[in-house]
Amino acid sequence: MTEADWQALWLTVKLAGFTICLLMVIGLPLAWWMARSRSVFVPFVSAIVALPLVLPPTVLGFYLLLAFAPSGPIGQFTETLGLGSLAFSFPGLVIGSMCYSLPFVVQPIQVSIENLRSELLESAATLGAGPMDRLVSVVLPVIRPGLITAAILGFAHTLGEFGVVLMIGGNIPGETRVLSVQLYDHVEALDYAQAHTLAAVLLVSSMCLLLSLNILRRRGWVAGTLLGSAREH
Amino acid sequence: MSTETFSLNFSLSRAAFTFELNCALPARGVTAIFGASGAGKSTLLRCIAGLEPDAQGAIVGPDVNWRCAPTAPPVEERGIGYVSQRAALFPHLNVAQNLQFAIKRARSRIAFCEHDSLVELLGIRALLPRSVENLSGGEAQRVALARALLSQPRLLLLDEPLSALDDERRHELLRYLVQVKAHFALPMFYVSHRLDEVEMLADYLVELHEGQVRQQGNAAEVFSLLAFAQRQRHPSCIIDAHCVEKESEWGLARLEFDRGALWLPNSAIALGQSVRVRVAADDVSLSREAPTSSSIANRVAVQVDAVHAPRDQAMALVRLRAGRAYLLARITRRSLAELQLEPGQSCWAQLKSAALLS
């Protein structure tokens, strides 16, 4: 692997890491709301969250690109803050990846929260546990399998992202040139030997992540199938 | 309101169900909340615990002043012990850790219940290292009961804790509940739709019907009320007595109550022990004169208190009074007419059998 390859690999891991950390923070309250709220907006929000599952990534990337442009809604906001445009930047990529991987994180968490018996929370309350205490000492440990599934799936899915990056990230070394783009470049240049190496790296790492998911599932540490749709227990 | 009672008033409206309750209940001993399913028994407990956000009202009593929203104290500040039909044990903790969960959060409360002796009392020492997922139903309920007690509650709410158990486990847990009642001076509200559980545990009885109180009073008194008894398939009454004499030659014990006494097989009774006895109305016969020679050993001088003899039925139900104790007799309407029994009249009740409850 060349230095550029290593740089792309590191960038990819960094992107997946940032994305998954932020997604877990957003995903937990969002999943809670979708699982427990009786609001009429839940079906709409669920549909929006699930959109990236069926939408071509390029479509998502295209709209994000428009939004990030100086005249777009997000672009105008970042311009007033003096941050410039998010398009073709690493923070922009993180936002794009978050949209792209959102369903893979939210769905497993949502399923575990739906399976969480409300009697558990009620008895925790009668035993003297306040809301934060209940979250930390009951909710999080009980839905832990869903959280681990969400983290692994979200991370693995972000590693392989291509379409969104191409649309909003372009191809800037060290900033937006992730592994899949680097691979694409090698193929364009007919450099198949290099392409083989990178493809193998992506294949093996994705395989390892999914394998670990399945091993953990057999031990009862994680929940669900690939899309987290299976019920716990 | 005196300090000896809880004064409750709650209301809650739902589709096809209105719950409107206003009553005073004793702040000690076991109060059974009895009624058919859908009568609002569990709803009442959930209102008290603060688990029904839409309820209006309050429960006020010694150490207790819990109003409903908007000034409601949150559930976790109420000091309520709550055990429901299915033990809600935390699946990520083992039995010992489930108990610790309660102990850790009970520090600010006055402790009356101590871990080691409670573990012995409920027979759960061997379960402590076990995972909660492979406990049997009865074991899980005992752990849930221990956990609730270790939170040092001011009031223990038991919502049909036996209903998910098979008959054998049910009786086993019932005996443990009797132990808990004897050990702790803790007011308990016990929801049940089964008369045998209520008979064994209750000091006080509230009958709910379609979200309202239908009958309430001392358990023994309510059981003997004709209005209550006539609705039961097997009407019976309970007598609280204590053992004053043991007859080893015949294996009998003499149990005395307010104005009478019964002889029962003495196997498990200790001298001086308080016991509760259940007498089925079908096992009581009446006579005007003192019966002289009969195989029935137990006879009590009573006074007819009230009679329920509907014209369209062959059987009549008679409420009898022996001092402060009550008995029920189910006899044919013809016998009733032949004996010419009227309220206020004295007669003799012969008890074919009586069951020891505790």
Interface residues (C-beta under 8 A of the other chain):
Chain A: R117 E119 L120 E122 S123 A124 A125 T126 L127 G128 A129 G130 D133 S137 V138 P141 V142 R144
Chain B: A49 L51 P74 V75 E76 E77 R78 G79 I80 G81 Y82 S84 R86 A88 F90 P91 H92 F101 A102 R105 A106 R109 A144 R147 A148 S151 P153
